[in-house]
Amino acid sequence: MTKRSVASKKLWKIGAKEFNTQYFDFNKDGDLIIKEGHNVYNVRYLADKMGTSLEILMPFVIEERLEDLLDTAQALSKKTGYKGKFLYHFPMKVNQNKEAIMAIVGEGAHLETSSYNDLYLIKKMLEQESFNPNIRILCNGPKTDKYMNLIDELQHKGTKIFPIIEGPNELKLLQHSKYDVGIRIDMPVKAQSIWNKPIDRFGFSAKDILAMGKFKNLKILHYHIGSQIEKLSDVIIPVKYALDVYFKLKEKNPSLDTLDMGGGMPIPYERTKSYPVDKLLEKIFELVKKESEKHGVPHPNIICEWGRYIAAPAQINIYKVIDTKKIQSKKAAADKWYVIDGSFMNDLCDTWAIKQNWAIVPVNSSTDRHLAEVWLAGSTCDSDDVYNGTKGSISLPDYEMDEGKPMYVAVLDTGAYEDALVMHHCLLSSPLKIMVENGHVVVARKRESPEEVGKAFGW
């Protein structure tokens, strides 16, 4: 490997496990490649062949990350002497694509739904015998009549389904259900996280829960404190609070045996190091074990719902630079615009909606040219359809349109939430989605035609 190649990998933090980029490398020609064991996928070649805008889903990344998480939890349970079960439930809202869900379930995950439509898809998979009938389903989100009726239908069929009570009407319907239920606590302990809410609209206060009296079949105490929790201590402190409620609640409800701590495990979108998952799990097991034994209570089962952590690194978006333009303002942190053949507002809506940051890397020409500080602009006619990088600009190979060959860029870690948020601003089509696994390239979703986009608007 040349010094230039090493410098390129270091600059764009490619091939580093702490940044979830161990699946990527640059080859001798400066092209971005995806590595799956001995299988190699050249991203520049895929962009040339399939066209852009393009999404590349890597199910093997999902499988590897979940397998590592479950293996780590099992090893730490033995190390700490923790007797409760560790259960992973994937929140379907994070990525509802069938290719992702099947990969996740195939590695032993259970599921969590937030709507009637989520649960309907699970029902179809159970009817087709695509899922093990012993799969466990948590049902969060407001329970419409259709949602509640489907929960009831699946419970009658013997599905291991646990509606989580989050509001007064649900309490009225489910407190004395003959089937297992959970209840959500409105956690007053707040974390330093990217998208924290000072007031939570879900769940009940600890005081209200403890005043509710006995439930017929209460199994789960659930809470959620935020997404992208930045400090390990901000995960641990709410566990302590929840345990205090758990022990008091269990006195009236001996059937209670599970603590669900929701999501929040961060992704290094900005390429800064975070706490490792093994260190976090070990601290959780040690704390819950110590407190449970102090109260003379069996170690509870622990559920986590770290959806972003599993799914985000398993997809990348590829765009072609279709124009370049010098930035005249001396106040700008960048020298030029790169206009891409996709849209941040359409394809990666969180860029615009919640100021999501992304790691941007070159797909080609990573080692053979000077760098430019650039801003990226999407293909809508909207001034908000831009991305300025995590530090005010993005370092990419310098490129001009008259060079005779295309320039591609990749947006990493796009496997969580973005597909479900895709819009059609300016009637742009959604990207083509392909799946790479076991040496094969498969089209998972075709690029939309103008007719198909138009149908969504009544044409």
PyMOL commands that set and color helices and strands:
alter all, ss='L'
color gray80, all
select helices_A, chain A and resi 3-12+17-19+43-50+59-80+92-94+98-106+116-127+145-156+168-174+206-210+233-252+277-294+307-314+344-347+350-353+401-403+418-421+425-427+450-455
alter helices_A, ss='H'
color red, helices_A
select strands_A, chain A and resi 24-26+32-36+39-42+54-57+86-91+110-113+136-139+160-165+181-184+218-222+258-260+301-304+315-326+336-340+360-362+371-377+386-387+394-397+408-411+432-437+440-445
alter strands_A, ss='S'
color yellow, strands_A
deselect
rebuild
show_as cartoon
